[in-house]
Amino acid sequence: SCVRTENCFVPVSEIIAVEETEFNTKRRNIGRWQKMAKLHAFTVYYVTKARNHRWRCSDVTFWCVDEHLCNQWIQALKESLEMQKSRPKHLLVYINPYGGKRQGKRIYEQKVAPLFSLASVSTDVVITEHANHAKDNLFEVNIYKYDGVVCVGGDGMFSEVMHGLIGRMQKDSGIDQNNPKASLVQCNIRIGIIPAGSTDCVCYSTVGISDPVTSALHIIVGDCQPLDVSSVHHNNTFLKYSVSLLGYGFYGDILKDSEKKRWMGPMRYDYSGFKTFLSHHYYEGTIAYQPAKHALGSPRDKDSCRTGCYICKKSEKQLAEQHKECGLKHEEGEEEWKVIKGKFLAINAVNMSCACPRSPKGLSPAAHLADGSADLILVRKCSRFDFLRYLVRHTNQDDQFDFPFVDVYRVKSFQFTSKLSEDNESNVMDVGKKRFGQFCRDHPACCCNIVNSTWNCDGETLDSSAIEVRVHCQLMKLFARGIEENCKDEAASSQSGVEQLL
């Protein structure tokens, strides 16, 4: 029989652990239990789902007088768990003790480590001591003895681990990351994210909530969510990988300004955002892009990316068929390129919705995690009031692309060149004159006019404004399930129990 009165049904894949339990007979020293000499019990720990995609670890205890029967149950359940081959047994964990509110170490030790221990997941923990510590370490350790890598921190920490892992895979496979047309090797070692930073956009967009316990349980049950990664190059030199936002103009300026105000903590983003909005700078340049013809759907449809997304699966299949048909003869340069020139307040390319608590839909609500494409959003020069209307729509349910000054395209690659770069390239001999003379003549009162913005690449600045970007379909994998459809809103209804137990 079951300690709890309600019926329970939980798939074996969501059972965390099974343990023999010392049963306290004093607590049950009433009625028929008095007649029993000894009770034998076992406890099943399992996932319960609460509101807003939150997961918790619950437990239910079963008991009986027959010791042999009790042991049989324990053995059978443990064998069922052993058959869950996607579950990690040995993890490499990097903890950023300085990120966000400096709570990474405490969050891991108090909320995550006990769950890993309960689920018999062994860990090697590295506390990072400086920038790029995790990235450099991933080039040295034997990563192939681990079932996955876990990063405890914010988006910056995840980016560092991702760069280390993808870079290591390319190095081991002899692939030159500086070649923008190189076919990169897929990274099959999964990354788990325990959110503990100022921004946890990647976690929020792939799990549906920034919660350390929920993320730890996704890792334990061995979920797998493929993820597109964009490579960013300048003049055949690799700059960075991006999984969430590449932003020029508004979001680039916010980042550049906020970097000078790190002493303010997370509040610096609000301050810099308000300041950047008031400055209302626009930037002139040229965008060339290749439409993602293989990808199903469009940025304006209502098909959000959810667990087991059919659009991602079909787009991946379509892309593979395209490559098979074209073979080696088909050079990327021969494919269709579309060119747009203009004055832009913001240029954003997103590989995922970029949803967060303040913007539950994100920058592109219908962007997909693993369809081999990015959504390119161009916000042309407009009035400050119109731009504010556009920004406000990120926080409500209205269509944020329904403005005459906003264009959005689903692309598989794109290039951007600022007008300054174009002018410089058009006449190399006049570079010095153009750079130092022209702007002083155009703006005699002030020689410090901002002519170039900065690219914001997943929260880090890029040195070059002229970039070449290419999306690599499902280049890496996360310990995540994606955002589940129709997640139970009622905590009571999520007390789903233990299927295949009784």
Secondary structure, 3 states (H helix, E strand, C coil): CECCCCCCCCCHHHEEEEEEECCCHHHHCCHHHHHCCCCEEEEEEEEEECHHHCEEEEEEEEEECCHHHHHHHHHHHHHHHHCCCCCCCEEEEEECCCCCCCCHHHHHHHHHHHHHHHCCCEEEEEECCCCCHHHHHHCCCCHHHCCEEEEEECHHHHHHHHHHHHHHHHHHCCCCCCCCCCCCCCCCCEEEEEECCCCCHHHHHHHCCCCHHHHHHHHHCCCCEEEEEEEEEECCEEEEEECCEEEEEHHHHHHHHHHCCHHHCCHHHHHHHHHHHHHCCCEEEEEEEEECCCCCCCCCCCCCCCCCCHHHHHHHHHHHHHHHHHHHHCCHHHCCCEEEEEEEEEEEEECCCCCECCECCCCCCCCCCCCCCEEEEEEECCCHHHHHHHHHCCCCCCCCCCCCCEEEEEEEEEEEEEHHHHHHHHCHHHHHHHHHHHHHHHCCCCCCCCCCCCCEECCEECCCCCEEEEEEEEEEEECCCCCCCCCCCCCHHHCCCCCCCC
